[in-house]
Amino acid sequence: ATPALCLMGSAVSWFGTSWRKLLLSGQRRDFALFEVPPAHCQKLGTNEFIRAEEHGLECACFRKLLTPDEVLAVADLLQDPRTWQLDDRDDNLVYKHHVWRAEQALKDKLPQIYHRLLGIAFSLSEELRWGYRARIYPEVELIEYDVDKLGSPGWIEPHVDNGSTVSLLVLLSDVSEFEGGVNCFETGESRAEEPSAAEKQRMKKKCRRVELAKGDAVFFQGRNCMHWITPVTTGRR
């Protein structure tokens, strides 16, 4: 079993803001500035385009975006010395998982995967008018929901990825290795900027569910679209 890859925002934020927090705290200074060349922006064909009631809440799903060998290679980044465990979530975010930062390791060790994912993120941002930038600070996270380690189900509540123009999630585990852990996205019904607990419960009852298989990816506008996973009740996701 392997953790999920999150480039973001959440589980990762492409255009996130938490890198500023880390820089100011002095924890790490080797963030990878990415300047996208025109060759990385191309017309895309997605396996599934999940529409929404509001612009900015669309999701694009790419099936088998990573091969089995690539999934193993990304999972192995947990052993790379450039990967480190952290806890930089917002104090108000309720979650239960473990997370490692891995953007430098992914860029240096697996550049083809790194540039492929960034190229798709840029292309979607341009085609869907999510907001295009020539320079970004990618944040790559490996997120693990391991029920045995946690001692209880792993989960994260509905949230947005602060400052993330494009977030993406890639599943690195086989679905036979865990139960639960389905990716959910809001439908676009009216909500407060900071939803109450009652609003979040209503959101969970009416949402868009995206069930991923190993190697599948889903892209979305992390700063706008509330997202979460259902509790991982057994195994390791």
Phi, psi and chi 1 to 4 in degrees:
 res  aa     phi    psi   chi1   chi2   chi3   chi4
   1 ALA       -  151.1      -      -      -      -
   2 THR  -140.1  159.4   51.2      -      -      -
   3 PRO   -77.4  173.2   26.8  -33.2      -      -
   4 ALA   -87.7  146.5      -      -      -      -
   5 LEU   -94.2  129.1  171.9   68.8      -      -
   6 CYS  -128.0  116.4 -163.5      -      -      -
   7 LEU  -106.5  125.3  -68.9   97.4      -      -
   8 MET  -153.6 -136.9   61.7 -147.7 -171.1      -
   9 GLY  -157.4  -85.0      -      -      -      -
  10 SER   -96.8  -83.3  137.8      -      -      -
  11 ALA   -89.3      -      -      -      -      -
  12 VAL       -  153.4 -174.2      -      -      -
  13 SER  -123.9  116.4 -168.6      -      -      -
  14 TRP   -65.1  -47.8  -71.0  117.4      -      -
  15 PHE  -113.9   49.5  -50.0  137.6      -      -
  16 GLY   -79.6  173.4      -      -      -      -
  17 THR  -115.0  -10.1   55.9      -      -      -
  18 SER   -67.9  -17.9   67.5      -      -      -
  19 TRP   -60.9  -32.4   63.8  -86.4      -      -
  20 ARG   -65.7  -41.7  -65.6 -170.2 -177.9   89.9
  21 LYS   -59.2  -43.6 -175.4 -167.4  -56.9 -178.4
  22 LEU   -69.1  -38.7  -71.5  172.7      -      -
  23 LEU   -63.9  -43.3  -73.7  175.2      -      -
  24 LEU   -66.6  -31.6  -68.4  173.3      -      -
  25 SER   -79.9  -13.0   69.0      -      -      -
  26 GLY    79.4   12.6      -      -      -      -
  27 GLN   -71.0  -48.4  -67.3 -177.0   44.0      -
  28 ARG  -144.2  151.9  -70.7  -62.9  -71.2 -105.9
  29 ARG  -134.0   14.0  -61.0 -177.9 -178.0  -83.7
  30 ASP  -104.6   42.0   57.1   -8.5      -      -
  31 PHE   -69.3  145.2  -70.9   87.8      -      -
  32 ALA   -95.5  104.1      -      -      -      -
  33 LEU   -73.5  127.7  175.2   65.4      -      -
  34 PHE  -113.8  121.0 -178.3   89.8      -      -
  35 GLU  -107.2  117.8  -63.3 -170.2   40.6      -
  36 VAL   -83.2  123.4   63.8      -      -      -
  37 PRO   -78.2  154.8   26.7  -31.3      -      -
  38 PRO   -55.3  -30.2  -24.9   33.5      -      -
  39 ALA   -62.6  -22.0      -      -      -      -
  40 HIS   -84.0   -6.6  -77.6  -61.5      -      -
  41 CYS  -102.9  113.8  -68.7      -      -      -
  42 GLN  -140.9  166.6   65.1 -106.6  -17.3      -
  43 LYS   -67.7  141.2  -73.6  -69.1 -178.9 -178.6
  44 LEU  -118.1  148.8  -62.1  167.9      -      -
  45 GLY  -121.3  111.2      -      -      -      -
  46 THR   -92.5  153.1   63.6      -      -      -
  47 ASN   -69.5  -38.2  -62.5   92.9      -      -
  48 GLU  -143.8  133.1  -62.2  173.2   27.1      -
  49 PHE  -116.3  117.1 -175.8   71.4      -      -
  50 ILE  -100.9  105.5  -56.1  162.2      -      -
  51 ARG   -75.9  165.6  -60.3 -170.9  180.0  -81.5
  52 ALA  -141.9  167.4      -      -      -      -
  53 GLU   -72.2  -23.3  -63.9  177.3   16.6      -
  54 GLU  -124.5  146.5  -66.7 -178.0   14.3      -
  55 HIS   -64.4  138.4  172.2   65.6      -      -
  56 GLY    98.6   -6.8      -      -      -      -
  57 LEU  -108.9    6.2  -60.1 -176.8      -      -
  58 GLU   -66.5  155.5  -52.0   91.3  -15.1      -
  59 CYS  -128.8  143.5  -59.6      -      -      -
  60 ALA  -120.8  122.6      -      -      -      -
  61 CYS  -109.0  129.0 -170.8      -      -      -
  62 PHE  -114.8  113.5  -67.8   76.3      -      -
  63 ARG   -81.0  137.6  -60.2  -64.4  178.8 -176.6
  64 LYS    53.5   43.4  -59.0 -174.3 -175.4  -58.2
  65 LEU   -66.1  -35.7 -176.6   61.5      -      -
  66 LEU  -108.1  138.2  -63.0 -171.7      -      -
  67 THR   -74.4  164.7   67.6      -      -      -
  68 PRO   -54.9  -40.9  -29.1   37.3      -      -
  69 ASP   -65.8  -37.4  -73.2  -16.9      -      -
  70 GLU   -68.3  -37.6  -72.0  175.4  -29.6      -
  71 VAL   -59.2  -45.7  167.1      -      -      -
  72 LEU   -62.8  -40.5  -69.7  174.8      -      -
  73 ALA   -64.3  -40.6      -      -      -      -
  74 VAL   -67.7  -42.5  172.0      -      -      -
  75 ALA   -61.1  -33.2      -      -      -      -
  76 ASP   -67.1  -14.2  -77.5  -15.0      -      -
  77 LEU   -62.5  -18.4  -65.7  178.5      -      -
  78 LEU   -59.4  -26.6  -86.7  179.5      -      -
  79 GLN   -91.7   -3.9  -47.7  -54.7  -39.4      -
  80 ASP   -77.0  136.4 -167.9  -77.0      -      -
  81 PRO   -64.3  -17.2   20.9  -33.0      -      -
  82 ARG   -84.5   -2.3  -70.5  158.4  -66.7 -168.2
  83 THR   -99.1  134.3  -62.4      -      -      -
  84 TRP  -138.9  147.3   77.1   99.2      -      -
  85 GLN   -80.7  143.4 -168.9  169.2    4.6      -
  86 LEU  -150.1  171.5   83.4  166.1      -      -
  87 ASP  -144.2   86.1 -179.7    4.6      -      -
  88 ASP  -119.2   23.1   71.6  -22.8      -      -
  89 ARG   -66.7  155.2  -62.2  -71.3 -173.5 -113.1
  90 ASP   -58.7  140.6 -172.7  -77.6      -      -
  91 ASP   -59.6  -24.8  -67.6  -21.1      -      -
  92 ASN   -89.8   -5.8  -64.6  -39.8      -      -
  93 LEU   -83.0  129.3  179.6   62.3      -      -
  94 VAL   -99.4  122.0 -179.4      -      -      -
  95 TYR  -157.0  166.8   66.4   94.7      -      -
  96 LYS  -147.2   97.4 -162.9  163.1 -170.8  177.7
  97 HIS  -165.6  175.6   60.9 -134.3      -      -
  98 HIS  -114.7  147.5  -65.6  117.0      -      -
  99 VAL  -142.2  142.8   58.0      -      -      -
 100 TRP  -127.2  143.2  -66.9  -98.5      -      -
 101 ARG   -91.9  136.4  -75.6  -71.2  -67.2  -88.7
 102 ALA  -145.0   19.7      -      -      -      -
 103 GLU   -64.0  -39.4   59.3  -93.1   16.4      -
 104 GLN   -68.4  -41.3 -162.8   67.6   50.5      -
 105 ALA   -64.5  -42.3      -      -      -      -
 106 LEU   -64.8  -43.1 -178.8   64.9      -      -
 107 LYS   -65.5  -43.1 -179.7 -177.0 -180.0 -175.9
 108 ASP   -78.4  -39.2  -66.2  -13.0      -      -
 109 LYS   -91.9  -33.8 -164.6  170.4 -177.6  178.7
 110 LEU  -130.0   62.7  -57.8  169.8      -      -
 111 PRO   -62.0  -31.7   22.6  -34.0      -      -
 112 GLN   -65.3  -42.3  -70.4 -176.0  -33.8      -
 113 ILE   -66.9  -44.3  -64.5  175.4      -      -
 114 TYR   -55.3  -50.1  177.8   84.4      -      -
 115 HIS   -73.7  -31.1  -72.5  -74.6      -      -
 116 ARG   -63.6  -47.1 -174.5 -165.1  -44.7  157.9
 117 LEU   -65.0  -43.2  -64.2  175.7      -      -
 118 LEU   -64.7  -38.6  -79.6  170.9      -      -
 119 GLY   -62.5  -42.5      -      -      -      -
 120 ILE   -64.6  -42.3  -66.7  172.7      -      -
 121 ALA   -59.4  -45.8      -      -      -      -
 122 PHE   -63.4  -43.9  -90.4  105.8      -      -
 123 SER   -63.2  -43.7  -62.5      -      -      -
 124 LEU   -63.1  -41.9  -76.9  171.4      -      -
 125 SER   -59.8  -38.9 -179.7      -      -      -
 126 GLU   -72.4  -47.5 -174.2  175.8   40.6      -
 127 GLU   -68.2  -35.1  -70.3 -169.7   15.8      -
 128 LEU   -97.1    4.5  -61.6  176.9      -      -
 129 ARG    56.6   44.0  -64.4  176.2  -70.1  110.0
 130 TRP   -83.4  -12.1  -77.0  -11.3      -      -
 131 GLY   115.6  117.2      -      -      -      -
 132 TYR  -111.0  136.1  179.7   89.0      -      -
 133 ARG  -132.9  145.0  -59.7 -178.0 -173.8 -179.8
 134 ALA   -82.6  -18.0      -      -      -      -
 135 ARG  -132.6  137.2  -68.4 -173.4  177.9 -173.1
 136 ILE  -141.8  165.1   61.0  171.4      -      -
 137 TYR  -114.6   93.3  -73.5   87.2      -      -
 138 PRO   -65.7  140.8  -17.5   31.1      -      -
 139 GLU  -118.8  120.3  -63.1  177.9    3.0      -
 140 VAL  -114.8  125.8  177.8      -      -      -
 141 GLU  -124.6  140.5  -63.7  178.6   -2.7      -
 142 LEU  -102.1  117.6  -65.8  168.7      -      -
 143 ILE  -113.9  130.3  -61.1  177.7      -      -
 144 GLU  -120.9  127.5  176.2 -170.5   68.9      -
 145 TYR  -112.2   95.4  -63.3   85.2      -      -
 146 ASP  -114.2  107.0 -171.3  -37.5      -      -
 147 VAL   -63.1  -38.4  176.0      -      -      -
 148 ASP   -63.7  -44.0  -73.2  -17.9      -      -
 149 LYS   -67.4  -42.1  -77.9 -174.3 -176.3  178.3
 150 LEU   -74.9  -27.4  -64.4  170.6      -      -
 151 GLY    81.1    4.8      -      -      -      -
 152 SER  -168.3  170.9   62.8      -      -      -
 153 PRO   -56.1  145.9  -28.5   37.5      -      -
 154 GLY   -97.6  146.5      -      -      -      -
 155 TRP  -167.6  172.4   59.9  -70.7      -      -
 156 ILE  -149.0  140.2 -170.5  166.5      -      -
 157 GLU   -79.5  165.0   69.7  170.8    5.2      -
 158 PRO   -54.6  133.7  -27.9   36.4      -      -
 159 HIS  -160.1  168.3   65.3  -75.1      -      -
 160 VAL  -115.5  160.8  -66.1      -      -      -
 161 ASP   -96.5  106.0  -60.0  -28.4      -      -
 162 ASN   -55.3  122.6  -67.3  -25.2      -      -
 163 GLY    77.4    2.1      -      -      -      -
 164 SER   -87.9  112.7  176.9      -      -      -
 165 THR   -71.2  -43.8  -61.5      -      -      -
 166 VAL  -130.4  123.8 -177.9      -      -      -
 167 SER  -112.1  150.4  -67.1      -      -      -
 168 LEU  -142.0  147.7   89.8   89.8      -      -
 169 LEU  -124.2  132.4  -58.8  168.6      -      -
 170 VAL  -122.5  127.7 -178.3      -      -      -
 171 LEU   -84.0  126.6 -175.2   62.1      -      -
 172 LEU  -108.4    3.6  -56.5  178.7      -      -
 173 SER  -113.5  153.8  -63.1      -      -      -
 174 ASP   -78.0  141.3 -168.6  -82.6      -      -
 175 VAL   -66.1  -14.6  -66.1      -      -      -
 176 SER   -76.4  -10.1   65.2      -      -      -
 177 GLU   -93.1   -3.3  -62.3  169.5  -14.2      -
 178 PHE  -155.8  164.6   62.2   90.9      -      -
 179 GLU  -121.9  143.1  -67.9 -175.5    4.4      -
 180 GLY    87.3 -152.3      -      -      -      -
 181 GLY    67.9   33.3      -      -      -      -
 182 VAL   -85.0  134.8  176.5      -      -      -
 183 ASN   -73.6  132.0  -67.1  101.7      -      -
 184 CYS  -126.3  146.6  -61.8      -      -      -
 185 PHE  -135.4  144.6  -59.0   87.5      -      -
 186 GLU   -63.8  157.9   66.9  169.8  -53.6      -
 187 THR   -88.8  -20.8   60.9      -      -      -
 188 GLY   108.2    5.9      -      -      -      -
 189 GLU   -66.6  154.7  -70.1 -171.5  -11.5      -
 190 SER   -55.0  133.9  178.6      -      -      -
 191 ARG  -151.6  161.1   62.7  168.0  172.8   83.8
 192 ALA   -73.5  157.3      -      -      -      -
 193 GLU   -59.3  -37.8 -174.4  172.5  -16.4      -
 194 GLU  -116.5   88.8  -64.3  -70.5  -20.1      -
 195 PRO   -60.7  143.9  -20.1   31.9      -      -
 196 SER   -74.9  170.6   64.8      -      -      -
 197 ALA   -59.9  -38.3      -      -      -      -
 198 ALA   -65.8  -40.7      -      -      -      -
 199 GLU   -63.3  -39.4  -77.7 -177.1  -63.3      -
 200 LYS   -65.6  -36.4  -71.6 -179.7  178.9  179.4
 201 GLN   -65.3  -40.1  -73.1  -56.9  -45.2      -
 202 ARG   -65.4  -38.3  -74.4 -163.6  -63.4  -87.8
 203 MET   -60.9  -40.2 -156.9 -179.9  -63.4      -
 204 LYS   -66.5  -30.6  -69.9  178.0 -178.7  178.8
 205 LYS   -75.8  -27.1  -68.0  177.9 -179.7  178.5
 206 LYS  -129.3   97.8 -175.4  178.5 -179.4 -178.6
 207 CYS  -145.3  172.2   65.2      -      -      -
 208 ARG  -100.0  123.0  -64.3  171.2  -65.5  156.4
 209 ARG  -103.0  133.6  -65.9  165.1   60.3   97.5
 210 VAL  -122.9  108.3  178.5      -      -      -
 211 GLU   -92.0  117.2  -61.2 -162.7   21.2      -
 212 LEU   -99.2  150.0  -59.4  177.5      -      -
 213 ALA  -106.1  169.9      -      -      -      -
 214 LYS   -59.0  128.5 -176.5  162.1   67.2  174.2
 215 GLY    92.5  -12.0      -      -      -      -
 216 ASP   -76.0  154.1  -68.7   -7.8      -      -
 217 ALA  -135.2  148.7      -      -      -      -
 218 VAL  -129.3  131.7   59.1      -      -      -
 219 PHE  -110.3  144.2  -67.2   72.9      -      -
 220 PHE  -161.1  167.7   55.5   98.1      -      -
 221 GLN   -86.4   98.5 -168.8  173.4   40.5      -
 222 GLY   -62.5  -32.0      -      -      -      -
 223 ARG   -76.1  -17.3   68.3 -173.6  179.9 -166.1
 224 ASN  -106.6  -39.6  -86.8  -15.3      -      -
 225 CYS   -92.8  115.4 -175.7      -      -      -
 226 MET   -67.3  135.0  -80.8 -116.1  163.5      -
 227 HIS  -147.0  160.7   54.6  -76.7      -      -
 228 TRP  -167.6  178.2   62.2   96.8      -      -
 229 ILE  -124.3  152.9   68.1  166.1      -      -
 230 THR   -70.2  154.7   61.1      -      -      -
 231 PRO   -56.4  136.4  -26.9   36.4      -      -
 232 VAL   -84.2  110.0  178.0      -      -      -
 233 THR   -92.8  -26.6   55.5      -      -      -
 234 THR  -145.5  154.3   61.2      -      -      -
 235 GLY    82.2 -157.5      -      -      -      -
 236 ARG  -136.0  122.5  179.4  172.6 -179.6 -107.6
 237 ARG  -112.6      -  178.0 -167.8 -173.1  -86.6
